[in-house]
Amino acid sequence: MTTQNRTAPNRQNAPERPLTPKGRATRQRIVAAAAQLMYERGLTEATLEDVRAAAGVSGSQIYHYFADKQALLLAVIEFQTAAVLELQEPHFARLDTMAGLRGWRDSLVNYQRRLQCRGGCPIGTLGSEVAESNPEARLAVASGFLRWESAIREGLTAMHARGELDADPDDLALATLAALQGGLLLTQIQREVRPLEVALDAMLDHIARVRTDAPAKP
């Protein structure tokens, strides 16, 4: 019997116990394997049996940590969100200057070059698969995007607070993330970084234009 056809044990009334270090490592290995398979194959093609084999665990171990594929999917969304944000973390603290914004832009473009414009955005890819069919997962993806938007907004809000920005930082952060997502999608489809470059440059040029004459932070 494959992992897919098994019924998860009923643990609704069982109290949740903290995971041991070994348990946390096993759970993380399962999530990482599932994230990679879903990223490469899509949600439908990435079966629990595939995850079991890739993670090197038993079917009972998967069901020990996840009631079903939906629970695993939600963990994957959190995993991918954390990974995407962690990759950009060194730049987020510097998004309160134009130099910092352009450095962030360069890092995103260069990362796509290294990937040869393949794969797209892990969060966006998951979002496109669940948006019309899985409300719970859609909300989880939306939450991930809100965290990303918030990280961008912090720098723009700091510029606004210093009197250097004559525009709503909330709107600018949302527009910047939208430009980034659109650029990533077209870059993936066209297999060249120019769409991402153009989208981000247009957005950053707009931010530069709405800056005020207040003394800018170096």
Secondary structure, 3 states (H helix, E strand, C coil): CCHHHCCCCCCCCCCCCCCCHHHHHHHHHHHHHHHHHHHHHCCCCCCHHHHHHHHCCCHHHHHHHCCCHHHHHHHHHHHHHHHHHHHHHHHHCCCCCHHHHHHHHHHHHHHHHHCCCCCCCHHHHHHHHHCCCCHHHHHHHHHHHHHHHHHHHHHHHHHHHCCCECCCHHHHHHHHHHHHHHHHHHHHHHCCCHHHHHHHHHHHHHHHHCECCCCCCC
